[in-house]
């Protein structure tokens, strides 16, 4: 009998999360992403994106990465030393959020603007 309650709770929590997250924003040029971004999770990941789209980051594991973000027709993508994929910009709880999604399906990282 507890199982339906747990399923209902998960569905309601999922809907609440969807309601808080806004739709993806178009990215007109890479300069709009320039600045410092930090992990939304409790992990200490961080990335600094330069106005030309190049970036340096530190993963929660302490591993460092470099790469670049490019924008074509309002769509952003990234290429790093270890992965490639898409970048989306959205707003959650009044904060800008970047989501890096790997094209190989091995995960994503969500970052909020720090500066």
C-alpha positions in Angstrom: 0.0 0.0 0.0 3.0 2.3 0.6 4.2 1.9 -3.0 1.4 4.0 -4.6 2.0 6.8 -2.1 5.7 6.8 -3.0 5.0 6.9 -6.7 2.5 9.8 -6.3 5.0 11.7 -4.2 7.7 11.2 -6.9 5.3 12.4 -9.6 4.3 15.5 -7.6 7.9 16.4 -6.8 8.8 16.0 -10.5 6.0 18.3 -11.5 7.1 20.9 -9.0 10.6 20.8 -10.4 9.2 21.3 -13.9 7.2 24.2 -12.8 10.2 26.0 -11.3 12.5 25.5 -14.4 11.8 27.9 -17.2 12.1 27.1 -20.9 15.5 27.2 -22.6 16.5 30.7 -23.6 18.1 31.3 -27.0 21.8 32.0 -26.9 22.5 34.9 -29.4 26.3 34.8 -29.0 28.9 33.3 -26.8 29.6 36.6 -25.0 26.3 36.2 -23.1 27.7 33.1 -21.4 31.0 34.8 -20.3 31.7 34.7 -16.6 32.0 32.3 -13.7 29.6 29.4 -13.2 29.4 27.1 -10.2 27.8 23.7 -9.8 24.2 23.6 -8.6 24.9 20.3 -6.9 26.8 20.2 -3.7 29.9 19.2 -5.6 32.6 22.0 -5.9 32.7 22.0 -9.8 33.3 25.4 -11.4 33.9 26.8 -14.9 35.1 30.2 -16.2 33.9 31.1 -19.7 35.8 33.8 -21.6 34.1 36.2 -24.0 35.6 34.3 -27.0 34.0 31.1 -25.7 37.1 29.3 -24.4 36.8 28.0 -20.9 38.6 26.4 -18.1 36.9 24.3 -15.5 37.4 22.1 -12.4 35.3 19.0 -11.8 34.2 17.9 -8.4 36.9 15.3 -8.5 39.5 18.0 -8.9 40.2 17.2 -12.6 40.8 20.3 -14.7 39.4 20.7 -18.2 39.6 23.2 -21.0 37.5 23.7 -24.1 35.3 26.0 -26.0 31.7 26.9 -26.5 30.4 27.9 -29.9 27.0 29.3 -30.9 25.3 28.8 -34.3 21.8 30.1 -35.0 20.9 30.4 -31.3 22.2 26.9 -30.4 25.3 26.4 -28.3 27.7 23.4 -28.3 30.9 22.6 -26.4 34.1 20.8 -27.1 36.4 20.0 -24.3 39.5 17.9 -23.8 37.4 14.9 -22.8 33.9 15.4 -24.2 31.5 17.2 -26.6 27.9 18.1 -26.6 25.2 20.8 -26.3 24.8 23.7 -24.0 21.5 25.1 -23.0 20.6 28.3 -21.0 17.5 28.5 -18.8 16.3 30.2 -15.7 15.4 28.5 -12.4 14.3 30.3 -9.3 15.4 33.6 -10.8 18.9 32.4 -11.6 20.5 31.7 -15.0 21.4 28.0 -15.4 23.8 26.4 -18.0 23.4 22.8 -18.7 26.2 20.9 -20.5 24.9 17.6 -22.0 27.4 15.2 -23.3 26.6 13.9 -26.8 27.8 10.4 -25.8 25.0 10.1 -23.3 27.4 9.8 -20.3 25.8 12.6 -18.3 25.3 16.3 -17.9 26.4 19.1 -15.6 24.2 22.0 -14.4 25.9 25.3 -13.4 24.5 28.6 -12.1 26.0 32.0 -12.8 28.3 33.1 -10.0 29.6 36.3 -11.5 
